Amino acid sequence: AQMASAAASAARPGVAYTLGRTLYLSLTNRSNAAGILKTRGPGFVMPSTSLFVPFPKGAAEPTAVELAAVVDACYQHGDIVGMGENDPGVVFAGAGEPLLRLDVLVDTMDLVRESRHGALFRVHSNGLHPTTTARALADAKVDRVTVALATADPRQFHALVKPSGNEHNDFSTVCGFIASLAEFGVDVEAVTVAAPNVDVAAARKLSEALGASSHRTREYFP
């Protein structure tokens, strides 16, 4: 755990944080919907040990070179070299929606894998993206994509997710994104927050029907 937190604390504020032994990278504060952290409920706070902070106002969003250097620092401090069962991998997540910076995300993976071929990368997304984004993630050989599936009920979707933007902003987009990733051979995990009046069992069933390989329920914090 220490190498991930050492790498995160050496990075500039907002770029990296840790949960358990896992290194998380933030690409942006921007989002095309309610931020993933907001969907956990008004009482949710990140643990202070995580070093999580949003990017300070006016701070530049990180480049692929900057992000790859943080990952490199993480692996340098450890005995693991991006191989085997004991590597928790690196997750693109954060306050915003990482796939709004798809090019930087893919470039970061490519840069790291030039020297660490087995490095594991996961993405945490709201799923409000077109099939072309699913294809790009498959081509980049991302190891897993975790997609927030807020509900199986399209009528509840807007209130929970608060999508913005004029396209790729509805329930069918998320369903299509999960199905496309699965079709392109990407390991997809769907997660549902147990918010009030959400039928978690129905969401799990839907995720299975769409081709997700696993489903997790997350606690809601009122």
BELBEL-V101899 format. One record per pair of residues at least 24 apart in sequence whose C-alpha atoms are under 10 Angstrom apart, sorted by the first residue. I is the first residue (numbers start at 1). J is the second residue. Records with the same first field share a line. If there is no record, write none. Layout:
BEGIN
I->J ; J
END
This chain:
BEGIN
1->74 ; 78 ; 88
2->74 ; 77 ; 78
3->73 ; 74 ; 75 ; 76 ; 77 ; 78 ; 79
4->70 ; 71 ; 73 ; 74 ; 75 ; 76 ; 77 ; 78 ; 88 ; 90
5->49 ; 50 ; 51 ; 74
6->70 ; 73 ; 74 ; 77
7->69 ; 70 ; 71 ; 72 ; 73 ; 74 ; 75 ; 76 ; 77
8->50 ; 51 ; 52 ; 70 ; 71 ; 73 ; 74
9->50 ; 51 ; 52 ; 70
10->70 ; 73 ; 74
11->66 ; 67 ; 69 ; 70 ; 73
12->55 ; 56 ; 59 ; 62 ; 66 ; 70
13->51 ; 52 ; 53 ; 54 ; 55 ; 56 ; 59
14->51 ; 52 ; 53 ; 54 ; 55 ; 56 ; 59 ; 61 ; 62 ; 94 ; 95
15->51 ; 52 ; 53 ; 54 ; 55 ; 61 ; 62 ; 66 ; 67 ; 70 ; 94
16->50 ; 51 ; 52 ; 53 ; 54 ; 55 ; 67 ; 70 ; 71 ; 91 ; 92 ; 93 ; 94
17->49 ; 50 ; 51 ; 52 ; 53 ; 91 ; 93 ; 94
18->47 ; 49 ; 50 ; 51 ; 52 ; 90 ; 91
19->46 ; 47 ; 49 ; 50 ; 51 ; 52
20->49 ; 50 ; 88
21->86 ; 87 ; 88 ; 89 ; 90
22->50 ; 74 ; 87 ; 88 ; 89 ; 90 ; 91
23->50 ; 70 ; 71 ; 74 ; 88 ; 89 ; 90 ; 91 ; 92
24->50 ; 52 ; 71 ; 89 ; 90 ; 91 ; 92 ; 93 ; 94 ; 121 ; 122 ; 123 ; 124
25->52 ; 62 ; 67 ; 68 ; 70 ; 71 ; 90 ; 91 ; 92 ; 93 ; 94 ; 98 ; 105 ; 123
26->52 ; 53 ; 54 ; 55 ; 61 ; 62 ; 67 ; 91 ; 92 ; 93 ; 94 ; 95 ; 96 ; 97 ; 98 ; 105
27->55 ; 61 ; 62 ; 63 ; 64 ; 67 ; 92 ; 93 ; 94 ; 95 ; 96 ; 97 ; 98 ; 99 ; 100 ; 101 ; 102 ; 104 ; 105
28->54 ; 55 ; 59 ; 60 ; 61 ; 62 ; 93 ; 94 ; 95 ; 96 ; 97 ; 98 ; 99 ; 100 ; 101
29->54 ; 55 ; 56 ; 57 ; 61 ; 94 ; 95 ; 96 ; 97 ; 98
30->55 ; 61 ; 94 ; 95 ; 96 ; 97 ; 98 ; 100 ; 101
31->95 ; 96 ; 97 ; 98 ; 99 ; 100 ; 126 ; 163 ; 164 ; 165
32->96 ; 97 ; 99 ; 100 ; 126 ; 128 ; 129 ; 161 ; 162 ; 163 ; 164 ; 165 ; 166 ; 168 ; 169
33->96 ; 97 ; 126 ; 128 ; 158 ; 160 ; 161 ; 162 ; 163 ; 164 ; 165 ; 169
34->95 ; 96 ; 97 ; 126 ; 158 ; 159 ; 160 ; 161 ; 162 ; 163 ; 164
35->94 ; 95 ; 96 ; 97 ; 125 ; 126 ; 161 ; 162 ; 163
36->93 ; 94 ; 95 ; 96 ; 97 ; 124 ; 125 ; 126 ; 148 ; 161 ; 193
37->93 ; 94 ; 95 ; 96
38->95 ; 160 ; 161 ; 221
39->148 ; 150 ; 160 ; 161 ; 162 ; 192 ; 193 ; 194 ; 195 ; 220 ; 221
40->192 ; 193 ; 194 ; 195 ; 218 ; 219 ; 220 ; 221 ; 222
41->193 ; 194 ; 195 ; 196 ; 219 ; 220 ; 221 ; 222
42->220 ; 221 ; 222
43->220 ; 221 ; 222
44->219 ; 220 ; 221 ; 222
45->221
52->94 ; 95
53->94 ; 95
54->94 ; 95 ; 96
55->94 ; 95 ; 96
61->101
62->104
63->101 ; 104 ; 105 ; 107 ; 108
64->103 ; 104 ; 105 ; 106 ; 107 ; 108 ; 109 ; 110 ; 111 ; 112
65->104 ; 107 ; 108 ; 111 ; 112
66->108
67->104 ; 105 ; 107 ; 108 ; 109 ; 111 ; 112
68->105 ; 107 ; 108 ; 109 ; 110 ; 111 ; 112 ; 113
69->108 ; 111 ; 112
70->112
71->108 ; 109 ; 112 ; 119
72->111 ; 112 ; 115 ; 116
75->116 ; 119
80->119
81->115 ; 116 ; 117 ; 118 ; 119
82->112 ; 113 ; 115 ; 116 ; 117 ; 118 ; 119 ; 120 ; 121
83->116 ; 117 ; 118 ; 119 ; 120
84->118 ; 119 ; 120
87->118 ; 119 ; 120
88->119 ; 120 ; 121 ; 122
89->118 ; 119 ; 120 ; 121 ; 122 ; 143
90->119 ; 120 ; 121 ; 122 ; 123 ; 143
91->120 ; 121 ; 122 ; 123 ; 124 ; 144 ; 145 ; 146
92->121 ; 122 ; 123 ; 124 ; 125 ; 145
93->122 ; 123 ; 124 ; 125 ; 146
94->124 ; 125
96->125 ; 126
97->123 ; 124 ; 125 ; 126 ; 127 ; 128
98->123 ; 124 ; 125 ; 126
99->123 ; 124 ; 125 ; 126 ; 127 ; 128 ; 129 ; 133 ; 134 ; 137
100->125 ; 128 ; 129 ; 133
102->133 ; 136 ; 137
103->136
105->137 ; 140 ; 142
106->136 ; 137 ; 139 ; 140 ; 141 ; 142
107->140
109->140 ; 141 ; 142
110->140 ; 141
119->143
120->144
121->145
122->146 ; 187 ; 188
123->147 ; 188
124->148 ; 189 ; 190 ; 191
125->149 ; 174 ; 190
126->150 ; 161 ; 163 ; 174 ; 177 ; 190 ; 191
127->168 ; 169 ; 170 ; 171 ; 172 ; 173 ; 174 ; 175 ; 176 ; 177 ; 178 ; 190
128->161 ; 163 ; 164 ; 165 ; 167 ; 168 ; 169 ; 170 ; 171 ; 172 ; 173 ; 174 ; 175 ; 176 ; 177 ; 178
129->167 ; 168 ; 169 ; 170 ; 173 ; 174 ; 176 ; 177 ; 178
130->167 ; 168 ; 169 ; 173 ; 174 ; 176 ; 177 ; 180
131->168 ; 173 ; 176 ; 177 ; 178 ; 179 ; 180 ; 181
132->177 ; 180
133->177 ; 180 ; 181
134->176 ; 177 ; 178 ; 179 ; 180 ; 181 ; 182 ; 183 ; 184 ; 186
135->177 ; 180 ; 181 ; 183 ; 184 ; 185 ; 186
136->181 ; 184
137->181 ; 184 ; 186
138->180 ; 181 ; 182 ; 183 ; 184 ; 185 ; 186 ; 187
139->184 ; 185 ; 186
141->185 ; 186
142->186 ; 187
143->186 ; 187 ; 188
144->181 ; 186 ; 187 ; 188 ; 189 ; 213
145->178 ; 181 ; 182 ; 186 ; 187 ; 188 ; 189 ; 190 ; 212
146->178 ; 187 ; 188 ; 189 ; 190 ; 191 ; 212 ; 214 ; 215 ; 216
147->174 ; 175 ; 177 ; 178 ; 188 ; 189 ; 190 ; 191 ; 192 ; 207 ; 212 ; 215
148->174 ; 178 ; 189 ; 190 ; 191 ; 192 ; 193 ; 215 ; 216
149->174 ; 175 ; 178 ; 189 ; 190 ; 191 ; 192 ; 193 ; 200 ; 203 ; 204 ; 206 ; 207 ; 215 ; 216 ; 217
150->174 ; 190 ; 191 ; 192 ; 193 ; 194 ; 195 ; 198 ; 199 ; 200 ; 203
151->191 ; 192 ; 193 ; 194 ; 195 ; 197 ; 198 ; 199 ; 200 ; 201 ; 202 ; 203 ; 204 ; 206 ; 207
152->192 ; 198 ; 199 ; 200 ; 201 ; 202 ; 203 ; 204 ; 205 ; 206 ; 207
153->198 ; 199 ; 202 ; 203 ; 206
156->197 ; 198
157->198
160->193 ; 195 ; 198
175->206 ; 207 ; 209 ; 210 ; 211
176->210
177->210
178->207 ; 208 ; 210 ; 211 ; 212
179->207 ; 208 ; 209 ; 210 ; 211 ; 212
180->210 ; 211
181->210 ; 211 ; 212
182->210 ; 211 ; 212 ; 213
183->210 ; 211 ; 212
185->211
186->211 ; 212 ; 213
187->211 ; 212 ; 213 ; 214
188->212 ; 213 ; 214 ; 215
189->213 ; 214 ; 215 ; 216
190->214 ; 215 ; 216 ; 217
191->215 ; 216 ; 217 ; 218
192->216 ; 217 ; 218 ; 219 ; 220
193->217 ; 218 ; 219 ; 220 ; 221
194->218 ; 219 ; 220 ; 221
195->219 ; 220 ; 221 ; 222
196->220 ; 222
END
